[in-house]
Amino acid sequence: MAHTSQSLHRAALLASAVAVLGLLTACGNDNGTRSTPQKVSGTAAPATGDTTPSAPGKSAAPSGSAAPGRTATGSSPGTTGTRTGTSTTATSTRCHTSELKASVGRNNPGAGQENFPVVLTNTSGRTCTVRGYPGAAFVDASGRQLGPDPKRSSGAPTSVTLKPGRSAWAGLTFSNPEVSGARTATPAALIVTPPDERDHLTVKWTAGQVPVGGNASSVFLTVLRLGTGA
C-alpha cells in the first residue's frame, strides 16, 4: 500500500511538471520569439521630401537651380542673357544746346535777297552730330517774337559730325524789305534752337530791319551743313 501511494504521488508530480512545461512553451511562442518577416506584394510609395543627408560642408541644391559658375539660362559666366561681351547700351551722339555756341555770319546779299549763315559751333570736348533744320525766331528786347516762324527751304537733311571746335551752318534768307515792301521791325536778337533740342541760344542781331508782315515777308531756313558758310 505504501508503494502504491508513492507511485501515485510521483505520477501526479510528473503530470504537473508536463503541464507547467507546456504552459511555458506556449508563453514563449507568444512573447519570446519573432516570426519570420513576411514579404508584402506591391511597390512601396516614395517618401516625401529629401531624406538623404547632404555631405559635410555642402548644402543640398534646390530643384531646378543652376550648377555653380553658370546662370540659370545656361550662358557662360560674364554674359548677360544670350549675348556675350561688353554692354551694348547705345549712347546718343547728338549735340546738345549746352555743347554749342550760336553766331550769325556776314550777309551775302544777291538778287534782292538777304542771306545770313546761322552757325552752330561745337564747344564741348566730345564729337557730336547735328541733323536737319535749326529753329529760329527774331525777338525784341523784351523777348517777344517778331513775325512768324521761319519756313523751311527744301533740302535733304544729313547728319553732320562736329569734332570739338568744328561748325555747321544753315542759311537764313529773306527778301530785302525795301524791295518787297514788307512791314519791318528791328530785332534785338535772333534765338536759335539746335535740332531736336528744347533749349535755345541767343545771338545779338546787328543787321538792321527784317520783314515781319505783309507781302513777301517770309523768312526761310536751309538744312545744316558742315562749315561756317563764309
C-alpha positions as CSV (number, residue, x, y, z in Angstrom):
1,M,0.0,0.0,0.0
2,A,2.8,2.3,0.8
3,H,4.5,1.5,-2.5
4,T,1.3,2.2,-4.4
5,S,0.8,5.6,-2.6
6,Q,4.3,6.7,-3.6
7,S,3.7,5.7,-7.2
8,L,0.6,7.8,-7.4
9,H,2.3,10.7,-5.8
10,R,5.2,10.6,-8.4
11,A,2.7,10.3,-11.3
12,A,0.9,13.4,-10.1
13,L,4.2,15.3,-9.8
14,L,5.2,14.3,-13.4
15,A,1.8,15.3,-14.8
16,S,2.1,18.7,-13.1
17,A,5.6,19.2,-14.5
18,V,4.4,18.4,-18.0
19,A,1.6,20.9,-17.7
20,V,3.9,23.6,-16.5
21,L,6.4,22.9,-19.3
22,G,3.6,23.1,-21.9
23,L,2.4,26.4,-20.4
24,L,6.0,27.9,-20.5
25,T,6.4,26.7,-24.1
26,A,3.1,28.4,-25.1
27,C,4.1,31.7,-23.5
28,G,7.5,31.6,-25.2
29,N,5.8,31.4,-28.6
30,D,3.7,34.5,-27.9
31,N,6.3,36.8,-26.3
32,G,9.8,35.4,-26.5
33,T,10.1,34.6,-30.2
34,R,9.8,36.7,-33.5
35,S,8.0,35.4,-36.5
36,T,9.8,35.3,-39.9
37,P,9.2,38.7,-41.8
38,Q,6.6,38.3,-44.5
39,K,7.1,39.9,-47.9
40,V,4.1,42.1,-48.9
41,S,3.2,42.3,-52.6
42,G,3.2,45.7,-54.4
43,T,5.6,48.7,-54.6
44,A,6.2,51.0,-51.7
45,A,5.4,54.6,-52.3
46,P,8.4,57.0,-52.2
47,A,8.9,59.0,-49.0
48,T,8.0,62.7,-49.3
49,G,10.9,65.2,-49.0
50,D,14.6,64.6,-49.3
51,T,15.7,62.2,-46.6
52,T,19.2,61.8,-47.9
53,P,21.6,63.8,-45.7
54,S,24.0,66.1,-47.5
55,A,27.7,65.7,-47.3
56,P,29.6,67.7,-44.6
57,G,30.3,71.3,-45.6
58,K,27.8,71.3,-48.5
59,S,24.1,72.1,-48.8
60,A,21.7,70.3,-51.0
61,A,20.9,72.3,-54.2
62,P,17.3,73.2,-54.6
63,S,15.4,71.6,-57.5
64,G,15.9,73.5,-60.8
65,S,18.9,75.5,-59.6
66,A,21.8,76.1,-61.9
67,A,25.1,74.4,-61.4
68,P,27.8,76.5,-59.7
69,G,29.5,79.0,-62.1
70,R,26.6,79.2,-64.6
71,T,23.5,81.3,-64.9
72,A,20.0,79.8,-64.9
73,T,19.8,80.3,-68.7
74,G,22.9,78.2,-69.3
75,S,25.0,81.1,-70.5
76,S,28.7,81.1,-69.6
77,P,30.0,83.4,-66.8
78,G,30.3,87.1,-67.6
79,T,27.5,87.2,-70.1
80,T,24.1,88.7,-69.9
81,G,21.2,86.7,-71.4
82,T,22.3,85.1,-74.6
83,R,24.8,87.8,-75.6
84,T,28.4,87.8,-74.9
85,G,31.0,90.6,-74.4
86,T,30.5,94.1,-73.2
87,S,27.3,96.1,-72.7
88,T,25.5,97.2,-75.9
89,T,23.8,100.2,-74.4
90,A,23.7,102.9,-77.0
91,T,25.0,106.4,-76.3
92,S,23.5,109.3,-78.1
93,T,25.9,111.4,-80.2
94,R,23.5,114.3,-80.7
95,C,24.9,117.7,-79.9
96,H,23.0,119.3,-77.0
97,T,22.4,123.0,-76.7
98,S,24.8,123.3,-73.7
99,E,27.6,122.0,-76.0
100,L,27.1,124.5,-78.8
101,K,27.6,128.2,-79.5
102,A,25.5,130.1,-82.0
103,S,26.5,133.0,-84.2
104,V,25.3,134.8,-87.3
105,G,27.8,135.3,-90.1
106,R,28.2,138.1,-92.6
107,N,25.4,138.9,-95.0
108,N,25.9,137.7,-98.6
109,P,23.1,139.6,-100.5
110,G,22.1,138.8,-104.0
111,A,19.1,139.5,-106.4
112,G,17.1,141.3,-103.8
113,Q,17.7,138.6,-101.2
114,E,19.5,138.9,-97.8
115,N,21.4,135.7,-96.9
116,F,22.9,135.1,-93.5
117,P,24.7,132.0,-92.3
118,V,23.4,130.8,-88.8
119,V,26.4,129.0,-87.4
120,L,26.5,126.3,-84.6
121,T,29.9,125.5,-83.2
122,N,30.8,122.6,-81.0
123,T,32.3,124.0,-77.8
124,S,32.4,120.6,-75.9
125,G,35.2,118.2,-75.5
126,R,33.5,115.4,-77.5
127,T,32.5,114.7,-81.0
128,C,28.7,115.1,-81.6
129,T,26.3,115.4,-84.5
130,V,23.5,117.8,-85.7
131,R,20.9,116.9,-88.3
132,G,18.2,118.8,-90.2
133,Y,16.9,122.3,-89.5
134,P,17.6,124.5,-86.6
135,G,14.8,126.5,-85.1
136,A,15.0,130.3,-85.3
137,A,13.0,133.4,-84.4
138,F,13.5,137.2,-84.2
139,V,12.7,138.8,-80.8
140,D,12.6,142.3,-79.4
141,A,14.4,143.5,-76.3
142,S,11.6,142.0,-74.1
143,G,12.0,138.6,-75.8
144,R,8.7,138.9,-77.7
145,Q,8.8,137.2,-81.1
146,L,8.7,139.4,-84.1
147,G,6.9,137.9,-87.1
148,P,6.1,134.3,-87.8
149,D,8.5,131.3,-87.5
150,P,10.8,130.9,-90.5
151,K,9.8,128.4,-93.2
152,R,12.0,125.5,-94.2
153,S,13.6,125.5,-97.6
154,S,13.6,122.2,-99.4
155,G,16.6,120.0,-98.8
156,A,17.7,116.6,-97.7
157,P,18.8,116.5,-94.1
158,T,22.0,114.7,-93.3
159,S,23.9,114.1,-90.1
160,V,26.8,116.5,-89.7
161,T,29.6,115.3,-87.4
162,L,31.2,118.0,-85.4
163,K,34.5,117.4,-83.7
164,P,35.4,119.8,-80.9
165,G,35.7,123.3,-82.4
166,R,34.0,122.5,-85.7
167,S,30.9,124.2,-87.0
168,A,27.8,123.6,-89.1
169,W,25.6,126.3,-90.7
170,A,22.1,126.9,-92.1
171,G,21.2,129.7,-94.4
172,L,18.7,132.3,-93.1
173,T,17.2,134.1,-96.2
174,F,14.5,136.8,-96.7
175,S,13.7,139.4,-99.3
176,N,15.0,142.8,-98.8
177,P,12.2,144.8,-97.2
178,E,13.0,147.9,-99.3
179,V,12.4,145.8,-102.4
180,S,9.4,143.7,-101.2
181,G,7.6,146.5,-99.4
182,A,7.0,144.2,-96.4
183,R,6.3,145.6,-92.9
184,T,9.5,145.6,-90.9
185,A,10.9,145.6,-87.4
186,T,14.4,145.8,-86.0
187,P,15.1,142.7,-83.8
188,A,17.2,142.8,-80.7
189,A,18.3,139.2,-81.1
190,L,17.9,136.0,-83.0
191,I,17.1,133.0,-80.9
192,V,18.4,129.6,-82.3
193,T,17.4,126.2,-81.2
194,P,19.6,123.2,-82.3
195,P,17.8,120.3,-84.0
196,D,15.9,118.0,-81.6
197,E,16.6,120.3,-78.6
198,R,14.3,122.4,-76.4
199,D,16.7,125.0,-75.0
200,H,17.8,127.8,-77.3
201,L,20.8,130.1,-77.8
202,T,20.6,133.8,-78.1
203,V,22.5,135.8,-80.7
204,K,22.6,139.6,-80.8
205,W,21.1,140.9,-84.0
206,T,23.0,143.8,-85.6
207,A,21.9,143.5,-89.3
208,G,19.0,146.0,-89.1
209,Q,15.4,145.6,-90.2
210,V,13.8,142.3,-91.1
211,P,10.3,141.6,-92.7
212,V,7.7,140.7,-90.1
213,G,4.4,141.0,-92.1
214,G,2.8,141.9,-95.3
215,N,3.8,140.9,-98.8
216,A,7.0,138.8,-99.3
217,S,7.6,138.8,-95.5
218,S,8.6,135.1,-95.2
219,V,11.9,134.1,-93.8
220,F,13.5,130.8,-94.8
221,L,16.0,128.4,-93.3
222,T,18.0,125.7,-95.0
223,V,19.3,122.4,-93.6
224,L,22.5,122.3,-91.7
225,R,25.7,121.5,-93.5
226,L,29.4,121.4,-92.5
227,G,31.3,124.6,-92.3
228,T,30.6,128.3,-91.4
229,G,29.0,129.5,-94.6
230,A,31.8,132.1,-95.1
